Amino acid sequence: MDSAIANKQRIEQLPCIAHNPEDLETLFDAESFRKRLHHEIGNATNRIYLVALYLQDDDAGREILTALYEAKQARPELDIKVLVDWHRAQRGLIGAAQSDGNTAVYREFASRYTHQIQVLGVPVRNREVFGVLHLKGFVIDEKVIYSGASLNDVYLAKHNRYRYDRYHVISNAKLANSMAEFIINNLVNNDAVNCLSQPLRPETKSLKGAIKAFRQQLSRASYQYSPDAISEMEVGLTPLVGLGKRKNTLNQHICTLIASAQQELTICTPYFNFPRSISREVKRALRRGVKVTIVVGDKTANDFYIPPSEPFKTIAGLPYLYEVNLRHFAKQNESAIARRQLAIHLWKDGDNSFHLKGIWVDRTFMLITGNNLNPRAWKLDLENAILVNDKNQLLAEQKQQELDRILEHTQLVGSYKFIEKIDTYPAQVRKLIKRIRRIKADHILNQIL
């Protein structure tokens, strides 16, 4: 327990931005998120910076583009920038036919309007499989709208299906300015970042040198702000960013946060595949007597899941691989489950999917993040987070409301035996898993998926 106290002190010493708790609002569903995003875009007066893995060419994506362009035509002085992953923007969906991806719709919109919007492609690596733009946070005037969601029909609950995430609206000029300056200084102004809405764009191979230098710059980058003293009636906000496995301060602070838990630790992740350092800290927390709660999507709530009734694709094996990991973890910690020190909740709500992540520690700290807490996030992708220090529990009611809503569609796992075995999987999935294990590719896959 002494080590937990020391780690708590390290977290408490992180520089903070002072924040009025009344100006942190939690939205509880994807539809509310969509409506609020449109409201804020329509009322923006100064700037709109949207950063997401992708903005899709579908109804919800087109509605966002329409809202942005109409705001720009009405107020040409508005500074509007959309940043998406360079590689993801230039391909179709996994398993779909070869296409120009979402860049076609960006060019289409650019050709229809007088006042232009920059849609910028950010290449974190030369190939998508080795790292993507996974930075989150929409900066609109002096607000930060933070969610792990990208911009498409399912994330925005457009057609009676949704992908569940977390959604927070934080009204704080210093936080918004810090995140906006990071976007401009480290992304927009870099030679590796190019406009996707123009007819001509460079080929990725011509950017190889620029991308390498860009990644090195990003691995050293951090949010810049002057720290505040936090009063008894305020909470502290610490924006964090990280890239790569070496000297990644975001990873380090996440591990320290978990290591600081003394009573309660709650972790949400859509893909159960913890990096070794997180697995180690969770095990240590259990040994310290911490009550650990893990919320993870059921395999059928995974965005890669394909029902057995539909044609099988290799990518459909992923949810089963995550479930294999979960069953192994539950079996290792069966005694903690039996004494109710470890609670594993599986989320499932019809044919909707689960994309939610976050960490809560001792009713004091809350991590708002898009980080999937998996090896890919740990080593390859550009990630960020906002750590909320609520030492006086000013947000206790709102935090509990969010957790209650998250748990609403979950089932508590009473034993590892209640999680399906490989023997029960569809034949094509069993064959795939056996092949992966035979060639010993499971470790490599765990690092990049």
JONORWO-V805428 format. One record per residue. N is the residue number from 1. RES is the residue in three letters. SS is DSSP state (2 for helix, 1 for strand, 0 for the rest). OMEGA is omega in whole degrees, 0 to 359 (999 if undefined). Layout:
# JONORWO-V805428
<<N,RES,SS,OMEGA> <N,RES,SS,OMEGA>>
This chain:
# JONORWO-V805428
<<1,MET,0,178> <2,ASP,2,180> <3,SER,2,178> <4,ALA,2,179> <5,ILE,2,179> <6,ALA,2,179> <7,ASN,2,175> <8,LYS,2,179> <9,GLN,2,178> <10,ARG,2,179> <11,ILE,2,181> <12,GLU,2,182> <13,GLN,0,178> <14,LEU,0,178> <15,PRO,0,184> <16,CYS,0,167> <17,ILE,1,180> <18,ALA,1,184> <19,HIS,1,175> <20,ASN,1,184> <21,PRO,2,180> <22,GLU,2,181> <23,ASP,2,171> <24,LEU,1,185> <25,GLU,1,176> <26,THR,1,172> <27,LEU,1,191> <28,PHE,0,179> <29,ASP,0,186> <30,ALA,2,180> <31,GLU,2,177> <32,SER,2,178> <33,PHE,2,180> <34,ARG,2,182> <35,LYS,2,181> <36,ARG,2,179> <37,LEU,2,178> <38,HIS,2,179> <39,HIS,2,182> <40,GLU,2,177> <41,ILE,2,182> <42,GLY,2,183> <43,ASN,2,182> <44,ALA,0,180> <45,THR,0,188> <46,ASN,0,185> <47,ARG,1,172> <48,ILE,1,176> <49,TYR,1,177> <50,LEU,1,179> <51,VAL,1,182> <52,ALA,0,175> <53,LEU,0,177> <54,TYR,0,169> <55,LEU,1,194> <56,GLN,0,172> <57,ASP,0,174> <58,ASP,0,186> <59,ASP,2,182> <60,ALA,2,178> <61,GLY,2,178> <62,ARG,2,177> <63,GLU,2,177> <64,ILE,2,178> <65,LEU,2,178> <66,THR,2,180> <67,ALA,2,180> <68,LEU,2,182> <69,TYR,2,178> <70,GLU,2,176> <71,ALA,2,180> <72,LYS,2,180> <73,GLN,2,180> <74,ALA,2,182> <75,ARG,0,185> <76,PRO,0,181> <77,GLU,0,178> <78,LEU,0,177> <79,ASP,1,183> <80,ILE,1,177> <81,LYS,1,174> <82,VAL,1,180> <83,LEU,1,180> <84,VAL,1,178> <85,ASP,1,183> <86,TRP,2,184> <87,HIS,2,182> <88,ARG,2,182> <89,ALA,2,188> <90,GLN,0,175> <91,ARG,0,175> <92,GLY,0,177> <93,LEU,0,178> <94,ILE,0,180> <95,GLY,0,179> <96,ALA,0,180> <97,ALA,0,178> <98,GLN,0,180> <99,SER,0,178> <100,ASP,0,177> <101,GLY,0,184> <102,ASN,0,181> <103,THR,2,180> <104,ALA,2,181> <105,VAL,2,177> <106,TYR,2,179> <107,ARG,2,179> <108,GLU,2,180> <109,PHE,2,180> <110,ALA,2,182> <111,SER,2,186> <112,ARG,2,187> <113,TYR,0,180> <114,THR,0,183> <115,HIS,0,190> <116,GLN,0,174> <117,ILE,0,176> <118,GLN,1,168> <119,VAL,1,190> <120,LEU,1,177> <121,GLY,1,183> <122,VAL,1,180> <123,PRO,0,180> <124,VAL,0,174> <125,ARG,0,181> <126,ASN,0,178> <127,ARG,0,184> <128,GLU,2,184> <129,VAL,2,183> <130,PHE,2,175> <131,GLY,0,180> <132,VAL,0,172> <133,LEU,1,179> <134,HIS,0,176> <135,LEU,0,180> <136,LYS,0,175> <137,GLY,0,175> <138,PHE,1,179> <139,VAL,1,179> <140,ILE,1,187> <141,ASP,0,182> <142,GLU,0,178> <143,LYS,1,169> <144,VAL,1,174> <145,ILE,1,188> <146,TYR,1,175> <147,SER,1,173> <148,GLY,0,185> <149,ALA,0,165> <150,SER,0,188> <151,LEU,1,175> <152,ASN,0,186> <153,ASP,0,188> <154,VAL,0,177> <155,TYR,0,183> <156,LEU,0,175> <157,ALA,0,186> <158,LYS,0,186> <159,HIS,0,173> <160,ASN,0,171> <161,ARG,0,179> <162,TYR,0,171> <163,ARG,1,190> <164,TYR,1,179> <165,ASP,0,173> <166,ARG,0,186> <167,TYR,1,181> <168,HIS,1,177> <169,VAL,1,186> <170,ILE,1,179> <171,SER,1,183> <172,ASN,0,185> <173,ALA,2,183> <174,LYS,2,178> <175,LEU,2,180> <176,ALA,2,180> <177,ASN,2,180> <178,SER,2,181> <179,MET,2,178> <180,ALA,2,180> <181,GLU,2,176> <182,PHE,2,181> <183,ILE,2,182> <184,ILE,2,188> <185,ASN,2,186> <186,ASN,2,182> <187,LEU,2,187> <188,VAL,2,187> <189,ASN,0,181> <190,ASN,0,182> <191,ASP,0,180> <192,ALA,0,183> <193,VAL,0,185> <194,ASN,1,182> <195,CYS,1,181> <196,LEU,0,183> <197,SER,0,177> <198,GLN,0,181> <199,PRO,0,181> <200,LEU,0,176> <201,ARG,0,183> <202,PRO,0,173> <203,GLU,0,184> <204,THR,2,183> <205,LYS,2,178> <206,SER,2,181> <207,LEU,2,188> <208,LYS,2,180> <209,GLY,2,180> <210,ALA,2,180> <211,ILE,2,179> <212,LYS,2,179> <213,ALA,2,179> <214,PHE,2,181> <215,ARG,2,178> <216,GLN,2,178> <217,GLN,2,181> <218,LEU,2,181> <219,SER,2,179> <220,ARG,2,189> <221,ALA,0,176> <222,SER,0,176> <223,TYR,0,182> <224,GLN,0,177> <225,TYR,0,176> <226,SER,0,184> <227,PRO,0,180> <228,ASP,0,165> <229,ALA,0,185> <230,ILE,0,180> <231,SER,0,180> <232,GLU,0,183> <233,MET,0,180> <234,GLU,1,169> <235,VAL,1,179> <236,GLY,1,176> <237,LEU,1,178> <238,THR,1,176> <239,PRO,1,184> <240,LEU,1,178> <241,VAL,1,180> <242,GLY,1,176> <243,LEU,0,175> <244,GLY,0,186> <245,LYS,0,181> <246,ARG,0,176> <247,LYS,0,179> <248,ASN,0,186> <249,THR,2,177> <250,LEU,2,178> <251,ASN,2,182> <252,GLN,2,182> <253,HIS,2,176> <254,ILE,2,178> <255,CYS,2,178> <256,THR,2,179> <257,LEU,2,179> <258,ILE,2,181> <259,ALA,2,181> <260,SER,0,184> <261,ALA,0,178> <262,GLN,0,179> <263,GLN,0,188> <264,GLU,1,176> <265,LEU,1,176> <266,THR,1,180> <267,ILE,1,173> <268,CYS,1,176> <269,THR,1,180> <270,PRO,0,185> <271,TYR,0,186> <272,PHE,0,183> <273,ASN,0,185> <274,PHE,0,166> <275,PRO,0,182> <276,ARG,2,184> <277,SER,2,177> <278,ILE,2,177> <279,SER,2,181> <280,ARG,2,182> <281,GLU,2,177> <282,VAL,2,178> <283,LYS,2,178> <284,ARG,2,178> <285,ALA,2,177> <286,LEU,2,179> <287,ARG,2,178> <288,ARG,0,182> <289,GLY,0,179> <290,VAL,0,174> <291,LYS,1,185> <292,VAL,1,176> <293,THR,1,178> <294,ILE,1,178> <295,VAL,1,183> <296,VAL,1,179> <297,GLY,1,169> <298,ASP,0,183> <299,LYS,2,179> <300,THR,2,178> <301,ALA,2,177> <302,ASN,0,183> <303,ASP,0,177> <304,PHE,0,184> <305,TYR,0,174> <306,ILE,0,181> <307,PRO,0,180> <308,PRO,0,180> <309,SER,0,181> <310,GLU,0,180> <311,PRO,0,184> <312,PHE,0,172> <313,LYS,0,183> <314,THR,2,183> <315,ILE,2,181> <316,ALA,2,176> <317,GLY,2,184> <318,LEU,2,181> <319,PRO,2,179> <320,TYR,2,177> <321,LEU,2,177> <322,TYR,2,179> <323,GLU,2,175> <324,VAL,2,177> <325,ASN,2,183> <326,LEU,2,180> <327,ARG,2,179> <328,HIS,2,179> <329,PHE,2,181> <330,ALA,2,180> <331,LYS,2,179> <332,GLN,2,186> <333,ASN,0,182> <334,GLU,2,181> <335,SER,2,178> <336,ALA,2,176> <337,ILE,2,182> <338,ALA,2,180> <339,ARG,0,175> <340,ARG,0,173> <341,GLN,0,177> <342,LEU,1,177> <343,ALA,1,176> <344,ILE,1,181> <345,HIS,1,176> <346,LEU,1,182> <347,TRP,1,177> <348,LYS,0,177> <349,ASP,0,181> <350,GLY,0,180> <351,ASP,0,176> <352,ASN,0,184> <353,SER,1,190> <354,PHE,1,184> <355,HIS,0,194> <356,LEU,0,179> <357,LYS,0,179> <358,GLY,1,180> <359,ILE,1,174> <360,TRP,1,182> <361,VAL,1,170> <362,ASP,0,179> <363,ARG,0,181> <364,THR,0,184> <365,PHE,1,175> <366,MET,1,177> <367,LEU,1,174> <368,ILE,1,188> <369,THR,1,170> <370,GLY,0,182> <371,ASN,0,182> <372,ASN,0,179> <373,LEU,0,178> <374,ASN,0,183> <375,PRO,2,179> <376,ARG,2,178> <377,ALA,2,184> <378,TRP,2,190> <379,LYS,2,194> <380,LEU,0,190> <381,ASP,0,172> <382,LEU,1,187> <383,GLU,1,173> <384,ASN,1,182> <385,ALA,1,170> <386,ILE,1,178> <387,LEU,1,180> <388,VAL,1,177> <389,ASN,1,185> <390,ASP,0,188> <391,LYS,0,179> <392,ASN,0,175> <393,GLN,0,179> <394,LEU,0,180> <395,LEU,0,188> <396,ALA,2,183> <397,GLU,2,181> <398,GLN,2,178> <399,LYS,2,180> <400,GLN,2,176> <401,GLN,2,181> <402,GLU,2,179> <403,LEU,2,178> <404,ASP,2,179> <405,ARG,2,179> <406,ILE,2,184> <407,LEU,2,187> <408,GLU,0,183> <409,HIS,0,181> <410,THR,1,174> <411,GLN,1,180> <412,LEU,1,179> <413,VAL,0,183> <414,GLY,0,181> <415,SER,0,177> <416,TYR,2,182> <417,LYS,2,179> <418,PHE,2,177> <419,ILE,0,185> <420,GLU,0,175> <421,LYS,0,178> <422,ILE,2,182> <423,ASP,2,183> <424,THR,2,183> <425,TYR,0,174> <426,PRO,0,186> <427,ALA,2,183> <428,GLN,2,178> <429,VAL,2,177> <430,ARG,2,180> <431,LYS,2,180> <432,LEU,2,182> <433,ILE,2,178> <434,LYS,2,179> <435,ARG,2,178> <436,ILE,2,181> <437,ARG,2,181> <438,ARG,2,180> <439,ILE,0,176> <440,LYS,0,181> <441,ALA,0,185> <442,ASP,2,179> <443,HIS,2,180> <444,ILE,2,179> <445,LEU,2,180> <446,ASN,2,182> <447,GLN,2,187> <448,ILE,2,182> <449,LEU,0,999>>
